[in-house]
């Protein structure tokens, strides 16, 4: 009877330990995928993919096509098995956009404060340019004289 009470607790603890080990393995695998994907992006795989499959088939060597296939595989694995990689990238992009907006708002606030200090621009004398004299054309070879009838 006592054994029947302990057995479920034992299995829960055992499954939790296995899950933690799997999680660490998944995180390591995600990092490996991300590192390999970054390496492939650095070689210019993205640019080759944007040109289309027909162009790639006719212009790229077989090993480059295999790199593109590997890149697609890694991208799918990251999206399916490691969604936090893409989620963190989206969060970073959103944070950067918010930071840029805050900087722009700060610049506008500084300009507005500067204008509030001195709302009227100082009077300026209109700048007049002296009339420029037409410059003669640079001397070149003489033109042939036209024969008259």
C-alpha positions in Angstrom: 0.0 0.0 0.0 2.8 2.4 0.9 4.5 1.6 -2.4 1.5 2.6 -4.4 1.6 6.1 -2.9 5.2 6.6 -3.6 5.3 5.3 -7.2 3.4 8.2 -8.8 5.6 10.8 -7.1 8.7 8.9 -8.2 7.5 8.9 -11.8 6.7 12.6 -11.7 10.2 13.4 -10.4 11.8 11.2 -12.9 9.9 12.8 -15.8 10.8 16.3 -14.6 14.5 15.4 -14.5 14.3 14.1 -18.0 12.5 17.2 -19.2 15.1 19.5 -17.8 17.9 17.5 -19.5 15.9 17.7 -22.8 15.5 21.4 -22.4 19.2 21.9 -22.0 19.9 19.8 -25.1 17.3 21.8 -27.0 18.8 25.1 -26.0 22.3 23.9 -27.1 20.9 22.6 -30.4 19.1 26.0 -31.0 22.4 27.8 -30.4 24.2 25.5 -32.8 21.5 26.1 -35.4 21.6 29.8 -34.9 25.4 29.9 -35.2 25.4 27.8 -38.4 22.7 29.9 -39.9 24.6 33.1 -39.1 27.7 31.6 -40.7 25.7 30.9 -43.9 24.2 34.4 -43.9 27.7 35.8 -43.7 28.6 33.9 -46.9 25.8 35.6 -48.8 23.2 32.9 -49.0 20.3 35.4 -48.5 21.4 37.4 -51.5 21.5 34.2 -53.7 18.1 33.1 -52.5 16.5 36.5 -53.3 17.5 36.0 -57.0 15.2 33.1 -57.3 15.4 29.3 -57.9 15.7 29.5 -61.6 18.7 31.8 -61.4 20.3 29.7 -58.7 19.8 26.5 -60.6 21.5 27.9 -63.8 24.2 30.1 -62.2 25.4 28.5 -58.9 27.6 25.4 -58.4 26.2 22.3 -56.7 28.0 23.0 -53.3 26.4 26.5 -53.2 23.0 25.0 -53.8 23.6 22.5 -51.0 24.5 25.5 -48.7 21.2 27.1 -49.7 19.3 23.9 -48.9 21.1 23.7 -45.5 20.1 27.3 -44.8 16.5 26.6 -45.6 16.6 23.5 -43.3 18.2 25.5 -40.5 15.7 28.3 -40.9 12.8 25.8 -40.6 14.3 24.1 -37.6 14.8 27.4 -35.9 11.2 28.5 -36.6 9.8 25.2 -35.4 12.0 24.1 -32.6 13.4 27.4 -31.4 10.7 30.0 -31.7 12.3 32.1 -28.9 15.1 32.9 -31.3 12.7 34.7 -33.7 10.7 36.1 -30.8 13.8 37.6 -29.2 14.8 39.1 -32.6 11.4 40.6 -33.0 11.6 42.1 -29.4 15.1 43.5 -30.2 13.8 45.1 -33.4 10.9 46.6 -31.5 13.1 47.9 -28.8 15.4 49.5 -31.4 12.5 51.1 -33.2 11.2 52.5 -29.9 14.7 53.8 -29.0 14.9 55.6 -32.4 11.4 57.1 -31.9 12.5 58.3 -28.5 15.6 59.9 -29.9 13.6 61.6 -32.6 11.1 62.9 -30.1 14.0 64.2 -27.9 15.5 66.1 -30.9 12.1 67.6 -31.8 11.6 68.7 -28.1 15.1 70.3 -28.1 14.3 72.2 -31.4 10.9 73.3 -30.0 12.6 74.5 -26.7 15.1 76.4 -28.7 12.4 78.0 -30.8 10.4 78.9 -27.6 13.5 80.8 -26.3 13.8 82.9 -29.4 10.5 82.7 -31.4 11.4 85.5 -33.8 14.3 85.1 -36.2 16.6 88.1 -36.3 16.0 90.5 -39.2 18.3 89.9 -42.0 19.3 92.1 -44.8 18.4 90.6 -48.1 21.4 89.4 -49.9 21.7 91.0 -53.3 24.0 89.7 -55.9 25.7 92.1 -58.2 24.6 91.4 -61.7 27.1 89.1 -63.2 28.6 90.2 -66.5 28.3 87.6 -69.2 31.7 86.0 -69.7 32.9 85.6 -73.2 33.1 82.1 -74.6 36.5 80.5 -74.3 38.5 80.9 -77.5 38.4 77.9 -79.6 39.3 77.1 -83.2 37.8 79.6 -85.6 34.7 78.7 -87.4 34.8 78.4 -91.1 33.3 81.3 -93.0 30.2 80.6 -94.8 30.4 81.0 -98.5 27.9 83.4 -100.0 26.2 82.9 -103.3 
